[in-house]
Amino acid sequence: MSSFDQLCYRHPGREAVARCPACLHFFCRECVTEHAGRMLCSNCLSRLSDGRAEGGRLRMEQMVIFMQGAFGMALLWYFFFLLGQILLAIPHAFHEGAIWQADWWRKP
């Protein structure tokens, strides 16, 4: 039997117009759907979409974890940046220890 004489896998009375590349069965126009340039049957399309949903969810979870880590690193960097700015704002006399030897705090 040639490919021209094939009948639909689900509807034996109808002429087949496409062959699903995943399951290799022939189907009529109502049973196949074009997806990413290929004609797929509904069973193979549902299997393909279920797999993509799982992969998409996993990818989203990985992206969320990455973004949380990046946000944490940025927050940590900003904290140390502010700490450095505060330390730079302290007068030089304080760093040299001369501020403790002065009597400015004893004067009324």
N, CA, C and O atoms as CSV, one atom per row, in Angstrom:
chain,resi,resn,atom,element,x,y,z
A,1,MET,N,N,0.853,-1.165,0.000
A,1,MET,CA,C,0.000,0.000,0.000
A,1,MET,C,C,0.903,1.233,0.000
A,1,MET,O,O,1.770,1.360,0.865
A,2,SER,N,N,0.717,2.114,-0.929
A,2,SER,CA,C,1.545,3.312,-1.027
A,2,SER,C,C,1.009,4.390,-0.086
A,2,SER,O,O,-0.074,4.249,0.483
A,3,SER,N,N,1.773,5.459,0.071
A,3,SER,CA,C,1.349,6.541,0.952
A,3,SER,C,C,0.116,7.259,0.412
A,3,SER,O,O,-0.581,7.938,1.166
A,4,PHE,N,N,-0.162,7.118,-0.890
A,4,PHE,CA,C,-1.351,7.745,-1.475
A,4,PHE,C,C,-2.618,6.989,-1.113
A,4,PHE,O,O,-3.708,7.559,-1.163
A,5,ASP,N,N,-2.499,5.733,-0.755
A,5,ASP,CA,C,-3.661,4.903,-0.440
A,5,ASP,C,C,-3.917,4.798,1.065
A,5,ASP,O,O,-4.781,4.025,1.481
A,6,GLN,N,N,-3.210,5.534,1.868
A,6,GLN,CA,C,-3.338,5.435,3.321
A,6,GLN,C,C,-4.641,6.068,3.802
A,6,GLN,O,O,-5.154,7.015,3.207
A,7,LEU,N,N,-5.154,5.521,4.885
A,7,LEU,CA,C,-6.361,6.038,5.529
A,7,LEU,C,C,-6.007,6.564,6.919
A,7,LEU,O,O,-4.974,6.209,7.487
A,8,CYS,N,N,-6.864,7.399,7.446
A,8,CYS,CA,C,-6.639,8.001,8.762
A,8,CYS,C,C,-6.587,6.924,9.839
A,8,CYS,O,O,-7.366,5.971,9.809
A,9,TYR,N,N,-5.692,7.072,10.767
A,9,TYR,CA,C,-5.522,6.115,11.861
A,9,TYR,C,C,-6.751,6.098,12.772
A,9,TYR,O,O,-7.122,5.037,13.273
A,10,ARG,N,N,-7.388,7.248,12.995
A,10,ARG,CA,C,-8.559,7.345,13.867
A,10,ARG,C,C,-9.879,7.233,13.118
A,10,ARG,O,O,-10.872,6.760,13.670
A,11,HIS,N,N,-9.890,7.669,11.859
A,11,HIS,CA,C,-11.104,7.639,11.037
A,11,HIS,C,C,-10.826,6.779,9.804
A,11,HIS,O,O,-10.373,7.302,8.785
A,12,PRO,N,N,-11.085,5.492,9.873
A,12,PRO,CA,C,-10.725,4.591,8.767
A,12,PRO,C,C,-11.411,4.906,7.441
A,12,PRO,O,O,-10.945,4.444,6.400
A,13,GLY,N,N,-12.481,5.661,7.439
A,13,GLY,CA,C,-13.164,5.976,6.192
A,13,GLY,C,C,-12.614,7.212,5.494
A,13,GLY,O,O,-13.064,7.546,4.398
A,14,ARG,N,N,-11.661,7.894,6.098
A,14,ARG,CA,C,-11.141,9.138,5.525
A,14,ARG,C,C,-9.733,8.950,4.979
A,14,ARG,O,O,-8.951,8.132,5.463
A,15,GLU,N,N,-9.444,9.737,3.956
A,15,GLU,CA,C,-8.119,9.690,3.343
A,15,GLU,C,C,-7.107,10.399,4.250
A,15,GLU,O,O,-7.400,11.461,4.799
A,16,ALA,N,N,-5.942,9.822,4.401
A,16,ALA,CA,C,-4.878,10.430,5.202
A,16,ALA,C,C,-4.182,11.518,4.391
A,16,ALA,O,O,-3.915,11.348,3.202
A,17,VAL,N,N,-3.895,12.633,5.048
A,17,VAL,CA,C,-3.208,13.735,4.363
A,17,VAL,C,C,-1.829,14.014,4.956
A,17,VAL,O,O,-1.019,14.707,4.339
A,18,ALA,N,N,-1.558,13.487,6.133
A,18,ALA,CA,C,-0.268,13.751,6.776
A,18,ALA,C,C,0.134,12.561,7.629
A,18,ALA,O,O,-0.696,11.769,8.075
A,19,ARG,N,N,1.423,12.467,7.834
A,19,ARG,CA,C,1.969,11.416,8.688
A,19,ARG,C,C,2.676,12.093,9.861
A,19,ARG,O,O,3.522,12.964,9.662
A,20,CYS,N,N,2.335,11.700,11.054
A,20,CYS,CA,C,2.949,12.274,12.248
A,20,CYS,C,C,4.397,11.780,12.330
A,20,CYS,O,O,4.626,10.571,12.330
A,21,PRO,N,N,5.366,12.675,12.399
A,21,PRO,CA,C,6.761,12.232,12.445
A,21,PRO,C,C,7.148,11.587,13.770
A,21,PRO,O,O,8.171,10.906,13.839
A,22,ALA,N,N,6.362,11.782,14.816
A,22,ALA,CA,C,6.692,11.203,16.114
A,22,ALA,C,C,6.205,9.758,16.238
A,22,ALA,O,O,6.981,8.874,16.603
A,23,CYS,N,N,4.928,9.512,15.938
A,23,CYS,CA,C,4.381,8.154,16.090
A,23,CYS,C,C,4.313,7.389,14.772
A,23,CYS,O,O,4.056,6.185,14.773
A,24,LEU,N,N,4.538,8.067,13.648
A,24,LEU,CA,C,4.573,7.473,12.304
A,24,LEU,C,C,3.231,6.932,11.824
A,24,LEU,O,O,3.199,6.080,10.936
A,25,HIS,N,N,2.117,7.411,12.394
A,25,HIS,CA,C,0.791,7.039,11.912
A,25,HIS,C,C,0.301,8.100,10.925
A,25,HIS,O,O,0.738,9.251,10.958
A,26,PHE,N,N,-0.616,7.686,10.048
A,26,PHE,CA,C,-1.214,8.603,9.079
A,26,PHE,C,C,-2.513,9.157,9.652
A,26,PHE,O,O,-3.239,8.454,10.355
A,27,PHE,N,N,-2.809,10.443,9.341
A,27,PHE,CA,C,-3.998,11.087,9.881
A,27,PHE,C,C,-4.666,11.955,8.832
A,27,PHE,O,O,-4.035,12.397,7.872
A,28,CYS,N,N,-5.989,12.194,9.040
A,28,CYS,CA,C,-6.739,13.090,8.151
A,28,CYS,C,C,-6.525,14.540,8.590
A,28,CYS,O,O,-5.795,14.803,9.545
A,29,ARG,N,N,-7.160,15.469,7.891
A,29,ARG,CA,C,-6.969,16.900,8.171
A,29,ARG,C,C,-7.432,17.307,9.569
A,29,ARG,O,O,-6.854,18.212,10.171
A,30,GLU,N,N,-8.446,16.661,10.079
A,30,GLU,CA,C,-8.973,17.020,11.390
A,30,GLU,C,C,-8.107,16.517,12.537
A,30,GLU,O,O,-8.183,17.042,13.647
A,31,CYS,N,N,-7.301,15.527,12.284
A,31,CYS,CA,C,-6.537,14.889,13.361
A,31,CYS,C,C,-5.124,15.442,13.538
A,31,CYS,O,O,-4.468,15.130,14.532
A,32,VAL,N,N,-4.650,16.238,12.616
A,32,VAL,CA,C,-3.284,16.760,12.726
A,32,VAL,C,C,-3.306,18.276,12.931
A,32,VAL,O,O,-4.252,18.965,12.549
A,33,THR,N,N,-2.248,18.757,13.536
A,33,THR,CA,C,-2.081,20.183,13.796
A,33,THR,C,C,-0.650,20.570,13.460
A,33,THR,O,O,0.294,19.838,13.757
A,34,GLU,N,N,-0.507,21.736,12.833
A,34,GLU,CA,C,0.838,22.215,12.511
A,34,GLU,C,C,1.454,22.823,13.764
A,34,GLU,O,O,0.846,23.670,14.419
A,35,HIS,N,N,2.659,22.388,14.090
A,35,HIS,CA,C,3.379,22.910,15.248
A,35,HIS,C,C,4.861,22.971,14.920
A,35,HIS,O,O,5.486,21.945,14.649
A,36,ALA,N,N,5.418,24.162,14.944
A,36,ALA,CA,C,6.849,24.387,14.683
A,36,ALA,C,C,7.261,23.818,13.333
A,36,ALA,O,O,8.338,23.238,13.194
A,37,GLY,N,N,6.398,23.990,12.344
A,37,GLY,CA,C,6.733,23.545,10.994
A,37,GLY,C,C,6.516,22.064,10.745
A,37,GLY,O,O,6.876,21.560,9.681
A,38,ARG,N,N,5.934,21.359,11.704
A,38,ARG,CA,C,5.661,19.924,11.542
A,38,ARG,C,C,4.181,19.666,11.774
A,38,ARG,O,O,3.525,20.383,12.529
A,39,MET,N,N,3.666,18.642,11.121
A,39,MET,CA,C,2.280,18.234,11.330
A,39,MET,C,C,2.276,17.117,12.366
A,39,MET,O,O,2.793,16.030,12.108
A,40,LEU,N,N,1.691,17.378,13.546
A,40,LEU,CA,C,1.673,16.414,14.642
A,40,LEU,C,C,0.246,16.015,14.980
A,40,LEU,O,O,-0.684,16.809,14.843
A,41,CYS,N,N,0.087,14.764,15.425
A,41,CYS,CA,C,-1.227,14.326,15.896
A,41,CYS,C,C,-1.449,14.887,17.302
A,41,CYS,O,O,-0.513,15.373,17.936
A,42,SER,N,N,-2.680,14.818,17.780
A,42,SER,CA,C,-3.008,15.422,19.073
A,42,SER,C,C,-2.288,14.730,20.228
A,42,SER,O,O,-1.892,15.392,21.188
A,43,ASN,N,N,-2.113,13.407,20.151
A,43,ASN,CA,C,-1.408,12.697,21.225
A,43,ASN,C,C,0.045,13.156,21.333
A,43,ASN,O,O,0.530,13.452,22.425
A,44,CYS,N,N,0.729,13.212,20.203
A,44,CYS,CA,C,2.135,13.631,20.207
A,44,CYS,C,C,2.263,15.105,20.579
A,44,CYS,O,O,3.225,15.498,21.238
A,45,LEU,N,N,1.297,15.920,20.159
A,45,LEU,CA,C,1.321,17.337,20.509
A,45,LEU,C,C,1.125,17.528,22.008
A,45,LEU,O,O,1.783,18.377,22.610
A,46,SER,N,N,0.236,16.757,22.618
A,46,SER,CA,C,0.027,16.873,24.065
A,46,SER,C,C,1.257,16.397,24.828
A,46,SER,O,O,1.623,16.994,25.841
A,47,ARG,N,N,1.902,15.323,24.354
A,47,ARG,CA,C,3.142,14.871,24.996
A,47,ARG,C,C,4.229,15.936,24.892
A,47,ARG,O,O,4.979,16.169,25.841
A,48,LEU,N,N,4.303,16.570,23.743
A,48,LEU,CA,C,5.306,17.608,23.521
A,48,LEU,C,C,5.032,18.828,24.397
A,48,LEU,O,O,5.959,19.400,24.970
A,49,SER,N,N,3.773,19.225,24.502
A,49,SER,CA,C,3.439,20.401,25.312
A,49,SER,C,C,3.605,20.115,26.799
A,49,SER,O,O,3.991,21.015,27.546
A,50,ASP,N,N,3.327,18.897,27.257
A,50,ASP,CA,C,3.543,18.544,28.659
A,50,ASP,C,C,5.021,18.623,29.002
A,50,ASP,O,O,5.390,19.111,30.070
A,51,GLY,N,N,5.855,18.151,28.112
A,51,GLY,CA,C,7.298,18.212,28.336
A,51,GLY,C,C,7.797,19.632,28.373
A,51,GLY,O,O,8.679,19.951,29.171
A,52,ARG,N,N,7.266,20.490,27.541
A,52,ARG,CA,C,7.693,21.895,27.530
A,52,ARG,C,C,7.206,22.614,28.772
A,52,ARG,O,O,7.898,23.494,29.285
A,53,ALA,N,N,6.033,22.258,29.263
A,53,ALA,CA,C,5.533,22.912,30.470
A,53,ALA,C,C,6.440,22.587,31.647
A,53,ALA,O,O,6.757,23.467,32.448
A,54,GLU,N,N,6.860,21.330,31.759
A,54,GLU,CA,C,7.772,20.941,32.826
A,54,GLU,C,C,9.093,21.666,32.680
A,54,GLU,O,O,9.629,22.191,33.657
A,55,GLY,N,N,9.623,21.700,31.463
A,55,GLY,CA,C,10.895,22.363,31.221
A,55,GLY,C,C,10.802,23.854,31.461
A,55,GLY,O,O,11.740,24.458,31.983
A,56,GLY,N,N,9.682,24.458,31.088
A,56,GLY,CA,C,9.487,25.879,31.305
A,56,GLY,C,C,9.401,26.220,32.783
A,56,GLY,O,O,9.929,27.241,33.223
A,57,ARG,N,N,8.734,25.362,33.550
A,57,ARG,CA,C,8.620,25.591,34.985
A,57,ARG,C,C,9.981,25.459,35.649
A,57,ARG,O,O,10.331,26.257,36.519
A,58,LEU,N,N,10.752,24.447,35.240
A,58,LEU,CA,C,12.078,24.251,35.795
A,58,LEU,C,C,12.972,25.436,35.453
A,58,LEU,O,O,13.736,25.908,36.295
A,59,ARG,N,N,12.877,25.905,34.235
A,59,ARG,CA,C,13.691,27.058,33.825
A,59,ARG,C,C,13.299,28.302,34.616
A,59,ARG,O,O,14.162,29.097,34.989
A,60,MET,N,N,12.005,28.476,34.875
A,60,MET,CA,C,11.549,29.625,35.651
A,60,MET,C,C,12.061,29.536,37.090
A,60,MET,O,O,12.469,30.548,37.660
A,61,GLU,N,N,12.046,28.341,37.683
A,61,GLU,CA,C,12.566,28.174,39.036
A,61,GLU,C,C,14.052,28.496,39.087
A,61,GLU,O,O,14.520,29.134,40.031
A,62,GLN,N,N,14.793,28.057,38.078
A,62,GLN,CA,C,16.220,28.361,38.031
A,62,GLN,C,C,16.444,29.856,37.883
A,62,GLN,O,O,17.367,30.404,38.486
A,63,MET,N,N,15.626,30.515,37.100
A,63,MET,CA,C,15.753,31.957,36.912
A,63,MET,C,C,15.451,32.699,38.215
A,63,MET,O,O,16.130,33.671,38.546
A,64,VAL,N,N,14.436,32.245,38.954
A,64,VAL,CA,C,14.094,32.883,40.225
A,64,VAL,C,C,15.242,32.722,41.214
A,64,VAL,O,O,15.599,33.676,41.904
A,65,ILE,N,N,15.824,31.526,41.293
A,65,ILE,CA,C,16.949,31.291,42.198
A,65,ILE,C,C,18.136,32.169,41.807
A,65,ILE,O,O,18.793,32.745,42.675
A,66,PHE,N,N,18.410,32.274,40.516
A,66,PHE,CA,C,19.507,33.126,40.056
A,66,PHE,C,C,19.259,34.584,40.419
A,66,PHE,O,O,20.166,35.275,40.883
A,67,MET,N,N,18.032,35.050,40.209
A,67,MET,CA,C,17.707,36.445,40.508
A,67,MET,C,C,17.796,36.721,42.014
A,67,MET,O,O,18.228,37.801,42.418
A,68,GLN,N,N,17.395,35.760,42.841
A,68,GLN,CA,C,17.520,35.934,44.283
A,68,GLN,C,C,18.987,36.038,44.688
A,68,GLN,O,O,19.348,36.874,45.516
A,69,GLY,N,N,19.828,35.194,44.106
A,69,GLY,CA,C,21.260,35.253,44.390
A,69,GLY,C,C,21.876,36.561,43.928
A,69,GLY,O,O,22.683,37.155,44.642
A,70,ALA,N,N,21.502,37.011,42.741
A,70,ALA,CA,C,22.036,38.273,42.221
A,70,ALA,C,C,21.578,39.444,43.089
A,70,ALA,O,O,22.362,40.352,43.364
A,71,PHE,N,N,20.331,39.430,43.518
A,71,PHE,CA,C,19.828,40.495,44.386
A,71,PHE,C,C,20.558,40.486,45.726
A,71,PHE,O,O,20.906,41.544,46.250
A,72,GLY,N,N,20.793,39.297,46.282
A,72,GLY,CA,C,21.528,39.185,47.539
A,72,GLY,C,C,22.951,39.712,47.419
A,72,GLY,O,O,23.435,40.413,48.308
A,73,MET,N,N,23.623,39.372,46.315
A,73,MET,CA,C,24.989,39.862,46.102
A,73,MET,C,C,24.999,41.382,45.934
A,73,MET,O,O,25.886,42.052,46.463
A,74,ALA,N,N,24.032,41.934,45.210
A,74,ALA,CA,C,23.958,43.386,45.031
A,74,ALA,C,C,23.689,44.081,46.363
A,74,ALA,O,O,24.266,45.131,46.647
A,75,LEU,N,N,22.817,43.500,47.173
A,75,LEU,CA,C,22.519,44.073,48.478
A,75,LEU,C,C,23.745,44.032,49.377
A,75,LEU,O,O,24.023,45.001,50.083
A,76,LEU,N,N,24.478,42.934,49.363
A,76,LEU,CA,C,25.701,42.809,50.149
A,76,LEU,C,C,26.750,43.819,49.683
A,76,LEU,O,O,27.402,44.460,50.508
A,77,TRP,N,N,26.913,43.963,48.379
A,77,TRP,CA,C,27.867,44.932,47.839
A,77,TRP,C,C,27.484,46.345,48.271
A,77,TRP,O,O,28.346,47.124,48.677
A,78,TYR,N,N,26.207,46.678,48.188
A,78,TYR,CA,C,25.749,48.014,48.563
A,78,TYR,C,C,25.971,48.269,50.051
A,78,TYR,O,O,26.338,49.379,50.435
A,79,PHE,N,N,25.755,47.262,50.893
A,79,PHE,CA,C,25.995,47.396,52.330
A,79,PHE,C,C,27.460,47.724,52.595
A,79,PHE,O,O,27.753,48.642,53.361
A,80,PHE,N,N,28.382,46.995,51.979
A,80,PHE,CA,C,29.801,47.264,52.190
A,80,PHE,C,C,30.218,48.596,51.569
A,80,PHE,O,O,31.121,49.257,52.083
A,81,PHE,N,N,29.584,48.994,50.486
A,81,PHE,CA,C,29.853,50.307,49.898
A,81,PHE,C,C,29.469,51.411,50.878
A,81,PHE,O,O,30.244,52.343,51.092
A,82,LEU,N,N,28.282,51.318,51.476
A,82,LEU,CA,C,27.851,52.318,52.458
A,82,LEU,C,C,28.746,52.312,53.689
A,82,LEU,O,O,29.051,53.373,54.233
A,83,LEU,N,N,29.167,51.145,54.133
A,83,LEU,CA,C,30.080,51.057,55.267
A,83,LEU,C,C,31.391,51.770,54.949
A,83,LEU,O,O,31.927,52.481,55.798
A,84,GLY,N,N,31.903,51.590,53.755
A,84,GLY,CA,C,33.118,52.289,53.338
A,84,GLY,C,C,32.922,53.787,53.290
A,84,GLY,O,O,33.813,54.537,53.690
A,85,GLN,N,N,31.765,54.246,52.804
A,85,GLN,CA,C,31.487,55.682,52.762
A,85,GLN,C,C,31.414,56.270,54.172
A,85,GLN,O,O,31.879,57.385,54.408
A,86,ILE,N,N,30.841,55.530,55.091
A,86,ILE,CA,C,30.765,55.993,56.483
A,86,ILE,C,C,32.162,56.077,57.082
A,86,ILE,O,O,32.490,57.052,57.758
A,87,LEU,N,N,32.983,55.065,56.838
A,87,LEU,CA,C,34.346,55.089,57.365
A,87,LEU,C,C,35.167,56.211,56.752
A,87,LEU,O,O,36.013,56.794,57.429
A,88,LEU,N,N,34.933,56.522,55.489
A,88,LEU,CA,C,35.651,57.634,54.857
A,88,LEU,C,C,35.205,58.987,55.400
A,88,LEU,O,O,35.972,59.949,55.352
A,89,ALA,N,N,33.995,59.079,55.909
A,89,ALA,CA,C,33.474,60.341,56.437
A,89,ALA,C,C,34.003,60.662,57.833
A,89,ALA,O,O,33.841,61.790,58.300
A,90,ILE,N,N,34.621,59.712,58.499
A,90,ILE,CA,C,35.177,59.950,59.836
A,90,ILE,C,C,36.384,60.879,59.695
A,90,ILE,O,O,37.198,60.677,58.794
A,91,PRO,N,N,36.524,61.882,60.551
A,91,PRO,CA,C,37.643,62.821,60.431
A,91,PRO,C,C,39.004,62.140,60.603
A,91,PRO,O,O,39.122,61.118,61.279
A,92,HIS,N,N,40.023,62.727,59.977
A,92,HIS,CA,C,41.365,62.151,60.039
A,92,HIS,C,C,41.918,62.149,61.460
A,92,HIS,O,O,42.686,61.263,61.833
A,93,ALA,N,N,41.533,63.121,62.231
A,93,ALA,CA,C,42.025,63.188,63.609
A,93,ALA,C,C,41.588,61.959,64.400
A,93,ALA,O,O,42.309,61.500,65.286
A,94,PHE,N,N,40.442,61.442,64.092
A,94,PHE,CA,C,39.955,60.245,64.776
A,94,PHE,C,C,40.823,59.040,64.425
A,94,PHE,O,O,41.104,58.203,65.282
A,95,HIS,N,N,41.246,58.952,63.166
A,95,HIS,CA,C,42.069,57.832,62.727
A,95,HIS,C,C,43.460,57.876,63.347
A,95,HIS,O,O,44.057,56.834,63.620
A,96,GLU,N,N,43.978,59.092,63.570
A,96,GLU,CA,C,45.327,59.233,64.106
A,96,GLU,C,C,45.365,59.044,65.612
A,96,GLU,O,O,46.449,58.898,66.176
A,97,GLY,N,N,44.261,59.042,66.258
A,97,GLY,CA,C,44.214,58.892,67.701
A,97,GLY,C,C,44.341,60.207,68.445
A,97,GLY,O,O,44.299,60.227,69.675
A,98,ALA,N,N,44.495,61.310,67.717
A,98,ALA,CA,C,44.663,62.619,68.355
A,98,ALA,C,C,43.368,63.122,68.969
A,98,ALA,O,O,43.402,63.931,69.896
A,99,ILE,N,N,42.239,62.666,68.480
A,99,ILE,CA,C,40.955,63.131,69.011
A,99,ILE,C,C,40.785,62.713,70.463
A,99,ILE,O,O,40.107,63.406,71.221
A,100,TRP,N,N,41.375,61.613,70.868
A,100,TRP,CA,C,41.250,61.134,72.235
A,100,TRP,C,C,42.191,61.895,73.175
A,100,TRP,O,O,41.973,61.939,74.386
A,101,GLN,N,N,43.228,62.484,72.605
A,101,GLN,CA,C,44.175,63.228,73.436
A,101,GLN,C,C,43.729,64.672,73.635
A,101,GLN,O,O,44.251,65.340,74.528
A,102,ALA,N,N,42.821,65.165,72.873
A,102,ALA,CA,C,42.347,66.547,73.002
A,102,ALA,C,C,41.377,66.663,74.169
A,102,ALA,O,O,40.789,65.676,74.611
A,103,ASP,N,N,41.226,67.870,74.652
A,103,ASP,CA,C,40.326,68.109,75.785
A,103,ASP,C,C,39.003,68.730,75.357
A,103,ASP,O,O,38.356,69.379,76.178
A,104,TRP,N,N,38.578,68.564,74.132
A,104,TRP,CA,C,37.347,69.182,73.651
A,104,TRP,C,C,36.122,68.649,74.373
A,104,TRP,O,O,35.112,69.345,74.475
A,105,TRP,N,N,36.196,67.449,74.865
A,105,TRP,CA,C,35.024,66.858,75.497
A,105,TRP,C,C,34.915,67.260,76.963
A,105,TRP,O,O,33.862,67.081,77.574
A,106,ARG,N,N,36.007,67.809,77.545
A,106,ARG,CA,C,35.981,68.227,78.949
A,106,ARG,C,C,35.512,69.673,79.103
A,106,ARG,O,O,35.100,70.081,80.189
A,107,LYS,N,N,35.573,70.438,78.031
A,107,LYS,CA,C,35.189,71.844,78.112
A,107,LYS,C,C,33.671,71.972,78.221
A,107,LYS,O,O,32.935,71.268,77.529
A,108,PRO,N,N,33.193,72.887,79.106
A,108,PRO,CA,C,31.744,73.052,79.256
A,108,PRO,C,C,31.093,73.779,78.122
A,108,PRO,O,O,29.878,73.979,78.133
